[in-house]
Amino acid sequence: METLEGAGVVVTGAGGGIGAALARRFAAEGARVAVNDLDAARAEAVATECGGTAVPGDASEAVDAARDALGGRVDVYCANAGLASGGDAFAEEDVWAAAWDVNVMAHVRASRALLPEWLERGSGRFVSTVSAAGLLTMIGAAPYSVTKHGALAYAEWLQLTYAHRGLKVHAVCPQGVRTDMLAATGTAGDLVLKPTAIEPEDVADALFLAMAEDRFLVLPHPEVAGYYRARAADNGRWLAGMNHLQQKWEQGGA
């Protein structure tokens, strides 16, 4: 992997959790980090801690402000901000719309703003915090699962379309990570995610290993690879197993 010393890095949703861990790790590697978060105080706290610059506000509108903060050049963009929207097929329209906007369209808007300069100079790195839900699914969370599938699909599309022009893309797909988002998953998270939850710093470690190996898919929980293979090898069996898990959840996890 090329050196990160002096590189301009943007991390959205970096006021805590995975985003904060990524900001700290990039800063430790010598990068100049723009820390984005809706919560200005949290963004400022993380930026102060890692010697970066706070860029508070909506992740969809972070590129221009971050570019200014970094002296005009962005080398790495971490599309990390996300919404863990629960609900089933009957979730309200505004819940679906917000999930699409943050989990998918924010990535699209960022890439629109960054691709022209990246393609012109033949280099750039786009990191998409997806979730294992994008490879598999998540019970009790239709908007989250569907939009995380969309985030993975968009990251794959970027990679297959622009790899030969210097773009490197990484899709980060952890299961449970000990963050505020995990705490908000409720009983479904208790059943599926919390037993094997890892620390945000473990996710940062997995990303940096993938960058060193020039690898698209980042699996902080290695077992997810087996689940993904099983899903592809026998989709009907996998769906039956997930339906069994759904029933177990409906029965209180018994």
C-alpha positions as CSV (number, residue, x, y, z in Angstrom):
1,M,0.0,0.0,0.0
2,E,1.2,3.5,-0.8
3,T,2.2,5.7,2.1
4,L,-0.5,7.7,3.8
5,E,1.9,10.3,5.1
6,G,0.3,13.7,4.2
7,A,-2.6,12.1,2.4
8,G,-6.0,13.9,2.6
9,V,-8.6,11.6,4.2
10,V,-12.3,12.2,4.8
11,V,-14.2,10.1,7.3
12,T,-18.0,10.6,7.6
13,G,-19.9,9.7,10.7
14,A,-16.7,9.9,12.6
15,G,-18.0,11.4,15.8
16,G,-17.8,7.9,17.4
17,G,-17.7,4.2,16.8
18,I,-16.1,2.9,13.6
19,G,-15.7,6.3,12.1
20,A,-13.8,7.6,15.0
21,A,-11.6,4.5,15.0
22,L,-10.9,5.0,11.3
23,A,-10.0,8.7,11.8
24,R,-7.6,7.9,14.6
25,R,-5.9,5.1,12.6
26,F,-5.5,7.2,9.4
27,A,-4.1,10.1,11.6
28,A,-1.7,7.6,13.3
29,E,-0.4,6.7,9.8
30,G,0.4,10.3,9.1
31,A,-2.7,11.3,7.1
32,R,-4.4,14.7,7.4
33,V,-8.0,13.8,8.4
34,A,-11.2,15.7,8.0
35,V,-13.7,14.4,10.6
36,N,-17.3,14.7,9.5
37,D,-20.3,14.1,11.8
38,L,-23.8,15.6,12.1
39,D,-22.9,16.3,15.8
40,A,-20.5,19.2,15.6
41,A,-19.3,18.7,19.2
42,R,-18.4,15.1,18.6
43,A,-16.7,15.8,15.3
44,E,-14.6,18.5,17.0
45,A,-13.7,16.2,19.9
46,V,-12.4,13.4,17.6
47,A,-10.6,15.9,15.4
48,T,-8.8,17.4,18.4
49,E,-7.8,14.0,19.6
50,C,-6.3,12.9,16.3
51,G,-5.0,16.3,15.1
52,G,-7.5,16.5,12.3
53,T,-10.0,19.1,11.2
54,A,-13.7,19.0,12.1
55,V,-16.1,19.2,9.2
56,P,-19.6,19.0,10.8
57,G,-22.8,18.6,8.8
58,D,-24.6,16.2,6.5
59,A,-22.4,13.5,5.1
60,S,-23.9,14.0,1.6
61,E,-22.6,17.6,1.6
62,A,-19.2,16.9,3.2
63,V,-16.9,16.7,0.1
64,D,-16.5,20.4,-0.7
65,A,-15.9,21.5,2.9
66,A,-13.5,18.6,3.5
67,R,-11.6,19.4,0.4
68,D,-11.2,23.0,1.6
69,A,-10.1,21.8,5.0
70,L,-7.5,19.5,3.4
71,G,-6.0,22.1,1.1
72,G,-7.9,21.1,-2.0
73,R,-6.9,17.4,-2.2
74,V,-8.8,14.3,-1.1
75,D,-7.0,11.0,-1.5
76,V,-9.2,8.7,0.6
77,Y,-12.9,9.0,1.2
78,C,-14.5,6.8,3.9
79,A,-18.3,6.7,3.4
80,N,-18.9,5.6,7.0
81,A,-22.1,7.5,8.1
82,G,-25.1,5.2,8.3
83,L,-28.6,4.7,9.6
84,A,-29.5,1.4,11.4
85,S,-33.1,1.7,10.4
86,G,-35.3,-1.1,11.8
87,G,-38.8,-2.1,10.8
88,D,-40.5,-4.5,8.4
89,A,-42.3,-4.1,5.1
90,F,-44.7,-1.6,6.8
91,A,-42.0,0.8,7.9
92,E,-43.0,4.4,7.2
93,E,-42.0,6.0,3.9
94,D,-39.8,8.5,5.6
95,V,-37.8,5.7,7.3
96,W,-37.2,4.1,4.0
97,A,-36.3,7.5,2.4
98,A,-33.8,8.4,5.1
99,A,-32.2,5.0,4.9
100,W,-31.7,5.3,1.1
101,D,-30.4,8.8,1.5
102,V,-27.8,8.1,4.1
103,N,-26.8,4.5,3.3
104,V,-26.7,4.7,-0.5
105,M,-27.2,8.2,-2.0
106,A,-24.6,9.8,0.3
107,H,-22.1,7.4,-1.3
108,V,-23.3,8.3,-4.8
109,R,-23.1,12.0,-4.2
110,A,-19.6,11.7,-2.7
111,S,-18.3,9.7,-5.7
112,R,-19.8,12.2,-8.1
113,A,-17.9,15.0,-6.4
114,L,-14.6,13.0,-6.2
115,L,-14.4,10.9,-9.4
116,P,-13.5,13.7,-11.8
117,E,-10.3,14.6,-9.9
118,W,-9.4,11.0,-9.1
119,L,-9.8,9.8,-12.6
120,E,-7.9,12.7,-14.0
121,R,-4.8,11.9,-11.8
122,G,-5.3,8.2,-11.9
123,S,-5.6,7.5,-8.2
124,G,-8.2,7.6,-5.4
125,R,-9.6,5.4,-2.7
126,F,-13.2,5.0,-1.7
127,V,-14.0,3.1,1.5
128,S,-17.7,2.1,2.0
129,T,-18.8,1.0,5.4
130,V,-21.4,-1.5,4.4
131,S,-22.1,-4.2,7.0
132,A,-22.4,-8.0,6.9
133,A,-26.1,-7.2,6.3
134,G,-25.1,-6.1,2.8
135,L,-23.7,-9.5,2.1
136,L,-26.4,-11.5,4.0
137,T,-29.3,-9.7,5.7
138,M,-30.5,-8.6,9.1
139,I,-33.7,-9.8,10.7
140,G,-36.1,-7.1,11.9
141,A,-34.5,-4.4,9.8
142,A,-35.8,-4.3,6.3
143,P,-34.8,-0.7,5.4
144,Y,-31.3,-1.3,6.8
145,S,-30.8,-4.6,5.1
146,V,-32.0,-3.5,1.7
147,T,-30.0,-0.2,1.6
148,K,-26.9,-2.0,2.8
149,H,-27.3,-4.4,-0.1
150,G,-27.5,-1.2,-2.2
151,A,-24.3,0.2,-0.7
152,L,-22.4,-3.0,-1.5
153,A,-23.8,-3.1,-5.0
154,Y,-22.6,0.5,-5.6
155,A,-19.2,-0.1,-4.2
156,E,-18.9,-3.2,-6.5
157,W,-20.0,-1.1,-9.4
158,L,-17.4,1.6,-8.7
159,Q,-14.6,-1.1,-8.5
160,L,-15.5,-2.9,-11.7
161,T,-16.0,0.3,-13.6
162,Y,-13.0,2.3,-12.6
163,A,-10.3,-0.1,-11.2
164,H,-8.3,0.2,-14.5
165,R,-8.3,4.0,-14.1
166,G,-6.7,4.0,-10.6
167,L,-9.6,3.8,-8.3
168,K,-9.4,1.5,-5.3
169,V,-12.6,0.5,-3.5
170,H,-13.1,-1.3,-0.2
171,A,-16.4,-2.6,1.2
172,V,-16.2,-3.0,5.0
173,C,-18.7,-5.7,6.1
174,P,-18.6,-6.3,9.9
175,Q,-21.2,-8.0,11.9
176,G,-21.7,-6.6,15.5
177,V,-19.4,-3.8,16.5
178,R,-19.5,-2.3,20.0
179,T,-21.0,1.1,19.1
180,D,-24.1,3.1,19.8
181,M,-25.6,1.7,16.6
182,L,-25.2,-1.9,18.0
183,A,-26.9,-0.8,21.2
184,A,-29.9,0.4,19.2
185,T,-30.5,-3.0,17.5
186,G,-32.5,-4.2,20.4
187,T,-33.5,-7.9,20.8
188,A,-32.5,-8.8,17.2
189,G,-29.0,-7.5,17.9
190,D,-29.0,-9.5,21.2
191,L,-29.7,-12.7,19.3
192,V,-27.6,-12.2,16.2
193,L,-24.9,-9.5,16.7
194,K,-23.9,-9.0,20.3
195,P,-22.5,-12.5,21.1
196,T,-19.6,-12.0,18.6
197,A,-19.3,-8.2,18.7
198,I,-15.9,-6.7,18.2
199,E,-14.3,-3.3,18.9
200,P,-14.3,-0.4,16.3
201,E,-10.5,-0.6,16.3
202,D,-10.7,-4.2,15.1
203,V,-12.6,-2.9,12.1
204,A,-9.9,-0.3,11.4
205,D,-7.3,-3.1,11.6
206,A,-9.2,-5.2,9.1
207,L,-9.5,-2.3,6.7
208,F,-5.8,-1.5,6.8
209,L,-4.9,-5.2,6.1
210,A,-7.3,-5.1,3.1
211,M,-5.7,-1.9,1.8
212,A,-2.2,-3.5,2.1
213,E,-3.4,-6.5,0.2
214,D,-5.4,-4.4,-2.3
215,R,-8.5,-6.4,-1.5
216,F,-12.1,-5.2,-2.1
217,L,-14.0,-7.1,0.5
218,V,-13.2,-6.4,4.2
219,L,-14.5,-9.0,6.7
220,P,-13.6,-8.0,10.3
221,H,-15.6,-11.2,11.2
222,P,-13.9,-13.9,9.1
223,E,-16.8,-16.3,9.6
224,V,-18.9,-14.0,7.4
225,A,-17.1,-15.4,4.4
226,G,-18.5,-18.9,5.2
227,Y,-22.0,-17.6,5.6
228,Y,-21.7,-15.7,2.2
229,R,-20.5,-18.9,0.5
230,A,-23.3,-20.9,2.0
231,R,-25.8,-18.3,0.8
232,A,-24.6,-18.5,-2.7
233,A,-24.2,-22.3,-2.8
234,D,-27.7,-23.2,-1.6
235,N,-29.8,-20.1,-1.4
236,G,-33.0,-22.0,-0.5
237,R,-31.3,-23.7,2.5
238,W,-29.8,-20.4,3.6
239,L,-33.2,-18.7,3.4
240,A,-34.8,-21.5,5.4
241,G,-32.2,-21.1,8.1
242,M,-32.7,-17.4,8.3
243,N,-36.4,-17.9,8.5
244,H,-35.8,-20.2,11.5
245,L,-33.8,-17.5,13.1
246,Q,-36.6,-15.0,12.4
247,Q,-39.0,-17.4,14.2
248,K,-36.6,-17.8,17.1
249,W,-36.5,-14.0,17.4
250,E,-40.3,-13.7,17.3
251,Q,-40.4,-16.3,20.1
252,G,-38.1,-14.1,22.3
253,G,-34.9,-15.8,21.4
254,A,-35.7,-19.0,23.1
